[in-house]
Amino acid sequence: MSLTRRLDHRDGEEVKELATCPPSPRQNVPGREQHRVNENGRPDVSFPGAFVLDQMSPGLWDPRCKLVLNIVADCQTCHSQVWVIQCSPGARSGSVMRRSPFGVDICCRKGSRSPLQELYNPTQRSLERVSPPWLELSNTAVLHQMRRDQVIDTCRANSIVSRKRRVLTPNDLKHLVVDEDHELIYCYVPKVACTNWKRLMMVLTGRGKYSDPMEIPANEAHVSANLKTLNQYSIPEINHRLKSYMKFLFVREPFERLVSAYRNKFTQKYNTSFHKRYGTKIIRRQRKNATQEALRKGDDVKFEEFVAYLIDPHTQREEPFNEHWQTVYSLCHPCHIHYDLVGKYETLEEDSNYVLQLAGVGSYLKFPTYAKSTRTTDEMTTEFFQNISSEHQTQLYEVYKLDFLMFNYSVPSYLKLE
């Protein structure tokens, strides 16, 4: 069973140190919007956003560029062409071109198959792990292809909003956790089982230091030094891993995630740091006649005040949202980075164990499961929104609209949109 990896304009994206150097407006690269296989069986890379080597012409590159990468990948046959175009001030048609030292074998691990290969071209051994093998694997493959397509189509339909910047900086990649040994990149989204997934990543990258993820304390899982993130690599190393590792993330119904963040950060007395940093600010801006104690402690923020804070234009002008209520598309940049697998909170255990199976560790490592009675449910979310005005509901939906569309969540029935 062979699945074609659908790539689009995002696979031509570059990660650069400077985000002030867009391609020259004189660029003219005709072609399709999707990455297809041509009549010779090789990838057809004539799509917007790709800088195709044989279509270069004088004036194609902005002379201010420091480094631009164009990577053309065919992960079915495990071959890659990686080109680095070096631009210098005053460069014309004689710009220096050199072959990347990563060469052809960057997507393959010697002696074993990578998760990308297992995802897009599973072996017979993989098929034997499920029963009935062909039917179940086919259904799983189709489901994840549909999720990938949904992201691609949403990005394309909302390109003005979703692709404001053409390039990413390393600082945009601080949520992408890297596992070198199993060639995985996980973009963690707070309030979507990220504590347990960080525990799993610590087991995967610990080389025997950990065996049971649930033996790792929750606070230890969030210590940044315990996991390596993509922004800690050099620019060529970043591009190499983005091309050859399997990238995945987990998402959740946006408003359920938002209520979960509110409950955890503003209704628990132990979260004094959030009360001081955000609670006092929210009360000062959104509460009339606030008491001095409330202004000092910030520990009794109402959900209506939290929503008013989120939709206040001054909030996002002042600083980015905190990661616990930031949108997924802003945390993980799915319109710039091609995620091979989108897991969902609603099918958390199933999707998580599928990732572990692809990584070749599914026989001895499973996603931790335990009953959590305090989990935020759809019914709870409905209750929290009962006191939110239709005007504020509409404005809040606009803030999280791309997450709803991108990950195929319908508009909640309890909303009263204007």
KEPA-216568 format. One line per field, with one value per residue (C-alpha): residue in one letter; x negated, y, z. Coordinates in steps of 0.02 Angstrom, whole numbers. Last residue first. Layout:
<nodes>
residuo: c(a:...)
x: c(X:...)
y: c(Y:...)
z: c(Z:...)
</nodes>
This chain:
<nodes>
residuo: c(e:l:k:l:y:s:p:v:s:y:n:f:m:l:f:d:l:k:y:v:e:y:l:q:t:q:h:e:s:s:i:n:q:f:f:e:t:t:m:e:d:t:t:r:t:s:k:a:y:t:p:f:k:l:y:s:g:v:g:a:l:q:l:v:y:n:s:d:e:e:l:t:e:y:k:g:v:l:d:y:h:i:h:c:p:h:c:l:s:y:v:t:q:w:h:e:n:f:p:e:e:r:q:t:h:p:d:i:l:y:a:v:f:e:e:f:k:v:d:d:g:k:r:l:a:e:q:t:a:n:k:r:q:r:r:i:i:k:t:g:y:r:k:h:f:s:t:n:y:k:q:t:f:k:n:r:y:a:s:v:l:r:e:f:p:e:r:v:f:l:f:k:m:y:s:k:l:r:h:n:i:e:p:i:s:y:q:n:l:t:k:l:n:a:s:v:h:a:e:n:a:p:i:e:m:p:d:s:y:k:g:r:g:t:l:v:m:m:l:r:k:w:n:t:c:a:v:k:p:v:y:c:y:i:l:e:h:d:e:d:v:v:l:h:k:l:d:n:p:t:l:v:r:r:k:r:s:v:i:s:n:a:r:c:t:d:i:v:q:d:r:r:m:q:h:l:v:a:t:n:s:l:e:l:w:p:p:s:v:r:e:l:s:r:q:t:p:n:y:l:e:q:l:p:s:r:s:g:k:r:c:c:i:d:v:g:f:p:s:r:r:m:v:s:g:s:r:a:g:p:s:c:q:i:v:w:v:q:s:h:c:t:q:c:d:a:v:i:n:l:v:l:k:c:r:p:d:w:l:g:p:s:m:q:d:l:v:f:a:g:p:f:s:v:d:p:r:g:n:e:n:v:r:h:q:e:r:g:p:v:n:q:r:p:s:p:p:c:t:a:l:e:k:v:e:e:g:d:r:h:d:l:r:r:t:l:s:m)
x: c(1209:1157:1258:1145:1219:1216:1027:964:894:717:624:444:409:583:598:415:436:587:501:497:655:746:699:777:938:949:917:1063:1174:1144:1052:1153:1198:1021:958:1104:1071:888:939:1049:910:797:652:561:579:627:463:464:296:213:29:-11:-93:-274:-328:-256:-223:-407:-435:-407:-253:-182:-215:-121:23:22:50:192:288:259:306:459:556:392:350:192:132:-2:-122:-129:-192:-263:-215:-25:-39:-129:-140:-102:-13:93:133:206:133:231:103:-41:-10:56:-70:-110:-38:45:127:207:249:369:477:546:441:470:659:651:554:676:824:731:717:544:536:350:284:199:166:308:428:369:385:566:620:741:762:680:606:440:380:457:368:200:211:256:118:-50:1:138:31:-112:10:67:92:267:338:478:371:241:324:503:455:345:482:607:492:463:651:664:537:594:427:267:118:-40:-150:-307:-394:-577:-663:-615:-592:-747:-859:-785:-826:-1001:-1035:-978:-1075:-983:-912:-752:-701:-674:-776:-691:-742:-815:-642:-577:-395:-409:-491:-335:-227:-335:-407:-350:-201:-317:-378:-549:-662:-852:-859:-908:-813:-748:-598:-562:-575:-463:-334:-337:-318:-167:-94:-115:-53:116:198:203:38:-1:-162:-236:-315:-460:-510:-663:-665:-838:-840:-680:-644:-516:-435:-366:-520:-504:-447:-608:-706:-628:-491:-475:-337:-247:-61:-26:131:227:198:192:364:424:249:220:392:362:193:259:410:298:190:345:412:245:253:424:377:224:324:459:330:238:399:453:283:239:402:324:174:-8:-20:-12:-169:-262:-199:-285:-198:-229:-169:-170:-305:-418:-392:-421:-594:-638:-782:-960:-1029:-908:-843:-783:-951:-1022:-1034:-1155:-1163:-1317:-1202:-1255:-1318:-1253:-1343:-1251:-1317:-1150:-1168:-1228:-1251:-1246:-1270:-1156:-1195:-1073:-1075:-1005:-938:-882:-804:-785:-689:-593:-427:-499:-518:-588:-632:-716:-750:-849:-885:-1028:-1086:-964:-991:-1018:-834:-838:-759:-851:-940:-843:-814:-689:-808:-834:-653:-616:-456:-326:-204:-219:-333:-400:-343:-414:-491:-395:-448:-273:-274:-234:-134:-167:-13:21:-20:-139:-224:-372:-393:-500:-509:-434:-600:-587:-562:-712:-664:-633:-817:-888:-802:-684:-627:-462:-454:-364:-229:-179:-105:-150:-35:-130:-65:-14:-78:0)
y: c(1911:1744:1665:1520:1368:1262:1275:1321:1162:1102:1050:1077:1224:1298:1307:1356:1491:1561:1583:1774:1786:1673:1794:1940:1844:1786:1964:2030:1883:1927:1802:1741:1572:1545:1463:1342:1282:1253:1144:1038:1022:953:1023:881:880:696:639:452:386:343:363:346:179:122:-60:-120:56:101:99:285:247:145:289:407:283:270:456:454:317:390:566:537:690:778:769:718:805:704:751:933:1041:1199:1371:1363:1250:1386:1292:1426:1552:1420:1343:1506:1576:1535:1434:1509:1683:1799:1909:2080:2257:2260:2095:2163:2337:2260:2197:2028:1930:2049:2046:1856:1856:1981:1870:1722:1814:1851:1815:1799:1967:1993:2180:2242:2123:2185:2366:2334:2349:2493:2443:2282:2260:2351:2337:2165:2100:2173:2103:1932:1928:1943:1930:1800:1701:1694:1653:1491:1402:1473:1382:1480:1588:1477:1306:1360:1491:1369:1236:1367:1410:1227:1199:1356:1295:1113:1026:1002:884:908:809:824:670:712:735:907:1004:918:974:1149:1171:1099:1223:1368:1311:1219:1283:1344:1164:1123:1009:934:925:1101:1177:1109:1071:882:910:1001:852:728:588:419:431:419:246:202:350:366:234:344:496:555:439:441:631:640:534:650:798:708:685:869:922:839:979:1117:1190:1152:1057:1046:874:840:659:574:428:459:646:685:871:977:1115:1249:1361:1366:1545:1605:1522:1647:1602:1667:1731:1828:1867:1688:1642:1805:1838:1651:1613:1494:1422:1395:1318:1200:1143:1115:1017:915:861:809:714:625:580:499:411:333:275:199:112:47:-26:-106:-175:-249:-328:-324:-212:-254:-354:-196:-130:-288:-270:-102:66:196:367:345:212:312:470:373:327:151:60:2:171:312:395:569:656:532:639:774:852:949:1061:1086:1257:1407:1574:1719:1758:1816:1972:1996:2176:2130:1942:1796:1615:1490:1326:1175:1015:880:740:555:437:352:394:544:643:808:972:1092:1272:1366:1552:1633:1811:1898:2084:2054:2005:1852:1829:1977:1873:1711:1554:1432:1283:1299:1310:1432:1365:1485:1463:1290:1218:1077:924:780:640:498:547:607:727:691:831:972:1082:1263:1237:1328:1489:1561:1744:1838:2024:2056:1999:1867:1933:1991:2067:1905:1885:1725:1623:1476:1451:1392:1283:1146:1273:1285:1111:933:783:626:490:336:163:0)
z: c(757:825:966:1009:1097:939:928:753:680:710:553:608:494:507:696:716:584:675:843:848:742:866:1004:912:881:1061:1120:1018:1067:1249:1359:1508:1434:1370:1531:1532:1355:1397:1544:1431:1303:1437:1539:1627:1816:1826:1751:1725:1671:1507:1467:1280:1249:1237:1217:1052:989:981:792:767:661:807:926:811:799:990:1001:875:966:1138:1090:983:1046:1083:898:808:651:561:424:472:329:406:340:349:501:599:766:896:785:697:865:930:1092:1248:1347:1247:1319:1185:1098:1174:1181:1011:1052:1209:1142:1016:1162:1108:1232:1378:1353:1355:1520:1595:1550:1624:1790:1861:2048:2085:2025:2194:2200:2091:2178:2349:2296:2249:2068:2032:1851:1797:1623:1618:1799:1817:1662:1715:1891:1823:1691:1778:1961:1939:1818:1943:2085:2003:2171:2197:2045:1960:1845:1764:1759:1733:1603:1507:1506:1448:1302:1257:1252:1148:1019:1002:1026:928:932:830:711:607:539:512:342:280:441:508:365:367:551:529:389:501:654:792:957:873:843:1026:1137:1289:1472:1473:1451:1617:1577:1597:1766:1829:1780:1876:1768:1832:1715:1564:1617:1543:1579:1570:1434:1290:1359:1190:1178:1366:1370:1216:1307:1458:1339:1266:1440:1481:1309:1330:1229:1359:1295:1112:1082:910:898:780:756:682:805:879:846:942:920:1011:906:1021:1004:815:789:872:731:610:489:312:200:334:331:281:377:355:170:131:200:64:40:225:243:97:165:341:278:163:309:407:257:236:421:401:239:319:469:359:250:401:469:305:257:426:488:612:641:670:509:404:485:439:260:257:260:123:179:368:382:267:370:531:464:410:490:457:413:447:290:255:236:112:-44:9:182:127:25:-156:-202:-298:-299:-378:-553:-619:-515:-337:-281:-99:-77:-107:-69:-142:-48:-135:-62:-180:-85:-111:2:-137:-57:30:-132:-75:-162:-43:-86:44:46:138:161:47:15:-171:-192:-300:-472:-546:-675:-704:-605:-678:-678:-490:-439:-300:-229:-160:-302:-381:-512:-405:-501:-401:-504:-585:-760:-804:-657:-474:-394:-270:-268:-313:-494:-607:-652:-557:-595:-471:-505:-334:-263:-131:47:150:315:409:449:521:390:382:204:136:-18:76:118:-65:-65:-27:-37:8:-104:-8:-54:0)
</nodes>
